[in-house]
């Protein structure tokens, strides 16, 4: 009887250990996916909280960004046959981005040439203003925001403008249906930077990144 009980206990223990190993293996194998889903849920909750708190400050802007590929015959990719006269630069160390942008009234201030500064934008030195930058994603020479999907809440972006370095922190990330315009939710009491691009692996939405100024220094 004792021998039979011991066998049953051993089998039960082996079953439990085997089950645990299977669960652990599953979690390890799918760790990145689980982490990605968790981050998406967290970002969605934080986004709704932020949008709710700033809903009275919502503005709509016209913008049209796409996923542009080098072999996409449906998208006209223009060659740069001009010398860009950049007035500033955006830098995001996390995604190795450092790219200039032009004045709002420059003819080449368009997403099919450069990172576009939207007409409704304020330049960084405007207190309480909002610098709005839009760019394509994808793998073409004009897909300047191709790695922007890697940016998360709390990450830092820098703007170099008029001999000053402006540092911003990401406070909200959310998506909007791609219909030619997006709603921008922000705190009008804060100086902000808004980045807009098409969503990764999603042709129906655009992603909006809201960043708030955390410091200014000369360089």
Protein Blocks (a to p, Z undefined) as FASTA:
>chain_A
ZZmmmmmmmmmmmmmmmmmmmmmmmmmmmmmmmmmmmmmmmmmmmmmmmmmmmmmmgccd
ddddddddfklmkbccdddfbdcddfbdcddfklopacddddfklmklcfklmccddfkb
ccfklghiacdddddedjdfklmklmmmmpcehiacdddeehiacddddfbdcddddehi
acddddfkbccdddddddehiakbccddddddfbdcdZZ
